[in-house]
């Protein structure tokens, strides 16, 4: 078993009208390795100046976690299968929607769009790349932790 931690901190600013809901929602994410990231609600959910579009919002963080986990598992599966990868670049997207009118929206699907560049003498075909994605999805802890449907619609080439 592994345990993980994160510290999320927020502080009311001078001039905020908290009970009138006019306060900044910008906060800090701190991780055990020392990384510190500004957090904010999505500007789609909370308008500026109470949010910060330059900060990471929870929806982006969830998508990044899904994409990152899939990538790490894909790289591992590829290396084990003897494929050499030069680069992996995922322009992932997610859809947040209410599936029933009047309910809370949720991330219904994440679409991973990796552009993968293989190198070396062993060349995968479409079936091999699909199998690597399937193995990656099967090994990804995050994919097993969310109800979000995860689709892969990427491309690959060999140099």
N, C-alpha and C positions, 0 to 999 in steps of 0.2 A: 504494500500500500504506500502511496505517496501523498504528501500533503502540500498544498500551495497556499500562498498568502498574498494579499494585496491590501494596501492601506489607501482608503479614499477619504480625502479631507475637503471640507468646505468651511468657509468663514463668511459671515455676513459683513458687508462693506458699509462704511459710513454713508449715510444718506439713503440706504435701502429702506423700503417700506414693506417689510416682510409680510405682515398680515394682510396687506393690500395686494400681495402677490407681485410686487414690483421690486424684485431683488435679483441679483446675478446668480445664475446657476453654475457658473464656471467653478471648477474644482480641480484637485490634483489627484493623480493616480501614482502611487509609489509601490514599487515592486521589490522583492527581497534581494535582487541582484544589484539594486541601486538605481535602476532606471526610474525616471520621473516624467510623467506625461500630463499635459493639461487636458482635462476632460470637460465636456459641456454637453448639454442636450443638443440634439440636432436642431438646426435652424428651421427645419420643417415642423418641429414640435413646439419650439419656444423661440419667439422672434428676438432679434437683437434689440436692445443692448443686453438682454438677459441671458443670451447665449453667445458663443464665440465660434464662428464657422471654421476658424483655424485650428481649434482644439479637436480631439478625437471624441466622437459621441459613442454611446453604447452600441448603437446599431452598426457603425463602422467597425468597432472593436470585435463584435461577434462575427461579422463577415471576415475580418482579418484573421481571427482565430481559426475559422473553418478553412480558409484558404491556406494559411500557414501550415496547419496540421496535415492537410491533404498533400501539400508540396513536400513536406518532410518525409511523409510515408511513401510518396511516389519516388523520391530520390533514393530512399532506402531500398525499395523494391527493385528499382532500376539497377542500382549497384550490385545487389545480390544476384540479379539475372545476367550480369556481365555487360550491361549497357553503360556507355560513358556519356554523361550529360555535360554540355558546355554551359548552358543557361536555361533558366526557367523563369518566366515573367507572366504573372497572372493578373489580368485586368478583371477581377471578379466583380460581380454585381449581386444585389439582393433585392427582394421585393418584400415590402412591409405592407400588409393589407389586413383589413377586417374581413374575415370570410363569411360572417353573418352580420347583417346590418345591426348597428348599435352595440357591437362587441368590441373589445380591445383589439387593435391591430396586432399582428404578430408577423415574424419573419417566416413567410410561407415557403420561400425557396431562395436558394443561393445558386448562382450560375457561375461556375469557375470557368475561366477562359484562358488557360495557360498556353503560352507560346513556348514550346520546348525545342531546344536545339541539341540534338545528339551529335556526337563526334566519335571517332574511333572506327575500328573495322567491323564490329558487330552492329548490324543495321536492323532496327525493329521494323516490322510491318504494322499495318493498322490494327490487326488483331493483337499483336504483342503490346502495343501502346494501350489499347483498350483493357487488356488484362492487367497492365501495370496500374491503371486508374482504378480498376476494380479492387485490386489488392490494397492500394492506398486507402480507398474508402473503407474497406474492411478493417484496416489496422488503425484508422484515425479515431483517437479517443473523443475528440470534439464531435465528430459526426455521430458517434454513438450516444452523445450527451444531449443532443438537440432533436426536436421534432421537425426541424426545417428540412425540406426536400433539397438534396444537393445534386445538381446536375453538372456534368462536365461537357463543355462545348469548345474545346481548345483546338490548337493546331500544333503540328510538329514538323520538323525537317531534319535532315542530316547533312552536316558539312564535312 
